[in-house]
Amino acid sequence: MNPTTTVATVRSLLDCTLVRGRTGRTQVASLHQQFPQRVTVPMYADPENASAAFLCIQNPTGGVFPGDDLTTRVATGDGTHLYLTYQSATQVFAGDEGASQTTTIDVGAGSVVEYDSKTVIPHADSSYRQVTEVCVRNTSVFIGWESFASGRIGHGERFSYRSLTARTDVRLDGLLTARDTVHLAPHESDPRGPGVLGGQDYLATMLVLAPGHDLSELARDVHAALDATDGVSGAASALPDEVGLSVRLLAHRAPVLHRVHRELRTLVRRSVLRLGPLDPRM
């Protein structure tokens, strides 16, 4: 199949609002979903926090196609806890037009959102633009993860895509507090050089937003964990206005990246949420 000629482009909206139910569980209050995006029913898989809802965003097409414009909006009410993830990695298919994906996550007061967006894998000759906006309050907590591969490595497509742009905006009480932008265009400038990706195949970012929390000890623990892991390099940086931490990672192999992701997630959950490790297998 040639996705550039046989698959129609899609403009899709997934809009989901969650609230704290009478039993204390986080529940879906409203949902609008268009093909190809949909979410599972809430599941409750955290043995230490039975009120936390697990939602998995599914896309039966397996990725994004040229011209696709996918929008996801998630809002959580006060006192909720959401674990949001994707069914699988996002394949970015080749074509003359680029594909885009926009995600907005609005975290209510006293609420927690844990977001695992899985790995984006750009195919040769593809273009991809991703925008993520996270809105928090002074009592919110957001723990996010995103990662990007150099391409379909098993097909010999390292850095064969046209462009990859990922922008993340952080808003605290409605005000833009931080913005992070990654732009890679291998045909214009080789990302494998020093000061960029340095020959590594995976780029990842963990974002920990916890206004009012002292995260200095967590930053030290993150650096210690990274230093102790072969095949990974990275560092944690404080965000403006003490809104949280940003952790940037480079890794050569996917298994190493997945392992350090689990280790960092456990550190963050223990430090910020006072909860143990979690492996929901979603």
C-alpha positions in Angstrom: 0.0 0.0 0.0 1.2 3.5 -0.8 -0.3 5.7 1.9 0.5 8.9 -0.1 -2.0 8.0 -2.8 -4.6 5.5 -1.4 -5.4 7.0 2.0 -7.6 10.1 2.4 -6.3 12.8 4.7 -8.2 13.3 8.0 -9.1 16.2 10.2 -10.1 14.7 13.5 -11.1 16.0 16.9 -11.1 14.0 20.2 -12.5 16.0 23.1 -12.8 14.5 26.5 -13.7 16.0 29.9 -13.3 14.1 33.1 -14.7 14.8 36.6 -14.5 13.3 40.1 -17.6 11.1 40.6 -19.6 10.6 43.8 -17.5 7.6 44.7 -14.3 9.5 44.3 -13.3 7.8 41.0 -12.3 9.9 38.0 -15.0 9.5 35.4 -15.7 10.6 31.8 -18.2 13.4 31.9 -18.3 14.2 28.2 -16.7 12.7 25.1 -16.6 13.7 21.4 -14.5 11.5 19.1 -14.1 11.3 15.4 -12.3 8.8 13.3 -9.5 7.8 13.5 -9.2 8.7 17.2 -11.1 7.2 20.0 -10.5 6.3 23.7 -11.2 3.2 25.7 -13.6 3.2 28.6 -11.9 4.2 31.9 -10.0 1.5 33.6 -8.7 1.5 37.2 -5.4 -0.2 37.3 -3.4 1.5 40.1 -3.4 -0.7 43.2 -2.4 2.3 45.4 -4.9 4.7 43.9 -8.2 3.1 43.0 -9.7 6.4 42.0 -7.2 7.0 39.1 -8.7 6.5 35.7 -6.7 5.0 32.8 -7.6 6.1 29.3 -5.9 4.8 26.1 -6.2 6.7 22.9 -6.5 4.4 19.9 -5.9 4.9 16.2 -6.7 2.0 14.0 -4.8 3.5 11.1 -1.5 3.0 13.1 -0.3 6.6 12.6 -0.7 9.9 10.8 -0.8 10.4 7.0 0.1 13.3 4.8 -2.4 16.1 5.3 -3.8 14.7 8.5 -4.6 17.2 11.2 -5.4 15.4 14.5 -6.6 17.4 17.5 -6.9 16.0 21.1 -8.3 18.0 23.9 -8.5 16.6 27.5 -9.7 18.5 30.5 -9.8 17.2 34.0 -12.0 18.5 36.8 -10.8 19.4 40.3 -9.6 16.5 42.4 -9.2 14.0 39.6 -6.3 11.6 38.6 -5.8 10.6 35.0 -3.3 8.3 33.3 -3.5 9.0 29.6 -1.6 7.0 27.0 -1.6 5.7 23.5 -2.2 2.3 22.0 1.1 2.2 20.3 3.9 4.2 18.7 2.8 6.8 16.1 4.0 6.1 12.6 4.4 9.2 10.4 3.8 8.1 6.8 5.6 9.7 3.8 4.0 12.2 1.4 4.2 15.6 -0.2 2.0 17.1 2.6 3.0 17.2 6.2 1.0 15.7 9.1 0.2 17.5 12.3 -1.0 16.6 15.7 -2.2 19.1 18.4 -2.8 18.0 22.0 -4.2 20.3 24.8 -4.3 19.0 28.4 -6.0 21.2 30.9 -5.3 20.0 34.5 -7.8 21.0 37.1 -7.1 22.3 40.6 -5.8 19.5 42.9 -5.7 17.1 39.9 -3.0 14.9 38.5 -2.4 13.9 34.9 0.2 11.3 33.9 0.7 11.4 30.2 2.7 8.9 28.1 2.4 9.7 24.4 4.6 6.8 23.2 7.3 7.1 20.5 6.8 9.0 17.2 8.5 7.2 14.3 8.9 9.4 11.2 9.2 7.4 7.9 11.5 8.4 5.1 10.3 11.6 3.2 7.7 12.4 5.9 7.1 15.7 7.6 5.5 16.0 11.0 4.5 18.9 13.3 3.4 18.4 16.9 2.1 21.0 19.3 1.3 20.2 22.9 -0.1 22.7 25.4 -0.4 21.9 29.1 -2.4 24.1 31.4 -1.9 23.7 35.1 -3.0 25.5 38.3 -1.0 26.1 41.4 -2.2 22.8 42.9 -2.0 20.7 39.8 0.5 18.0 38.9 1.4 17.0 35.4 3.9 14.2 34.5 4.5 13.9 30.8 6.7 11.9 28.4 7.3 12.2 24.7 9.9 10.5 22.5 11.0 10.6 18.9 12.9 8.0 16.9 15.4 8.8 14.2 13.2 6.9 11.8 12.4 3.3 10.9 15.7 2.0 12.1 15.1 -1.6 11.0 14.4 -0.3 7.4 17.7 1.7 7.3 15.8 5.0 7.5 17.8 6.8 10.1 17.2 10.6 9.7 15.6 10.1 6.3 12.5 12.2 7.1 12.1 15.8 5.8 11.3 17.5 9.0 10.1 17.0 12.6 8.9 19.8 14.8 7.6 19.5 18.3 6.5 22.4 20.4 5.4 22.3 24.0 3.8 25.2 25.8 3.3 25.3 29.6 0.6 27.6 31.0 0.3 28.3 34.7 -3.1 29.8 35.6 -3.6 30.8 31.9 -0.2 32.5 31.5 2.5 31.2 29.2 5.3 30.2 31.5 7.6 28.0 29.4 8.0 27.0 25.7 10.2 24.2 24.4 10.7 23.7 20.7 12.5 20.9 18.8 13.0 21.3 15.1 15.0 18.7 13.1 15.4 18.9 9.3 18.0 16.3 8.3 18.2 17.5 4.7 19.1 21.0 5.9 21.4 20.2 8.9 22.6 16.9 10.1 21.0 16.1 13.5 23.8 13.5 14.2 26.4 16.2 14.8 27.8 17.4 18.2 25.5 19.8 20.0 22.4 18.2 18.4 21.7 14.5 18.9 25.3 13.4 18.8 24.7 10.2 16.9 21.9 8.9 19.1 18.7 7.5 17.7 16.2 8.5 20.3 15.3 11.9 21.7 12.9 12.1 24.7 11.6 14.7 27.2 10.0 14.1 30.6 8.0 17.1 31.8 7.2 17.4 35.6 4.9 20.3 36.4 4.3 20.6 40.1 3.9 24.3 41.2 4.8 24.9 44.8 6.8 21.7 45.1 10.5 21.7 46.0 11.9 19.5 43.2 15.6 20.0 43.9 16.0 16.6 45.5 14.1 15.0 42.6 16.5 16.7 40.1 19.5 15.3 41.9 17.9 11.8 41.8 17.2 12.1 38.1 20.8 13.1 37.4 22.0 10.1 39.5 19.8 7.7 37.6 20.9 9.0 34.2 24.6 8.8 35.2 24.1 5.2 36.3 22.5 4.1 33.0 24.8 3.2 30.1 23.6 4.3 26.7 21.7 7.3 27.9 22.7 10.9 28.4 20.6 13.8 29.6 19.9 16.4 32.3 17.1 18.0 34.3 16.5 21.7 34.1 14.3 23.9 36.3 11.4 25.7 34.6 10.6 29.4 35.1 8.6 30.5 38.2 9.3 27.2 39.9 6.6 25.5 37.9 8.6 22.2 37.5 11.3 20.3 35.8 12.1 19.4 32.2 14.3 16.4 31.6 15.9 15.9 28.2 17.3 12.5 27.2 19.2 11.0 24.3 19.5 7.2 23.9 20.9 4.9 21.3 18.5 2.0 21.6 14.8 1.7 22.4 15.0 -0.9 25.2 17.4 1.4 27.1 15.1 4.4 26.6 12.1 2.4 27.8 14.0 1.2 30.9 15.1 4.7 31.9 11.6 5.9 31.3 10.3 3.4 33.8 13.0 4.3 36.3 12.3 8.1 36.0 8.6 7.6 36.2 9.0 5.7 39.5 11.3 8.4 40.9 8.8 11.1 40.0 5.7 9.2 41.3 7.5 8.6 44.6 8.8 12.1 45.0 5.7 14.1 43.9 2.7 11.8 44.3 4.0 9.6 47.1 3.0 6.6 45.1 4.9 3.5 44.1 5.9 2.2 40.7 3.3 1.6 38.1 3.2 -0.7 35.1 -0.3 -0.6 33.6 0.7 -2.4 30.4 -1.2 0.1 28.3 
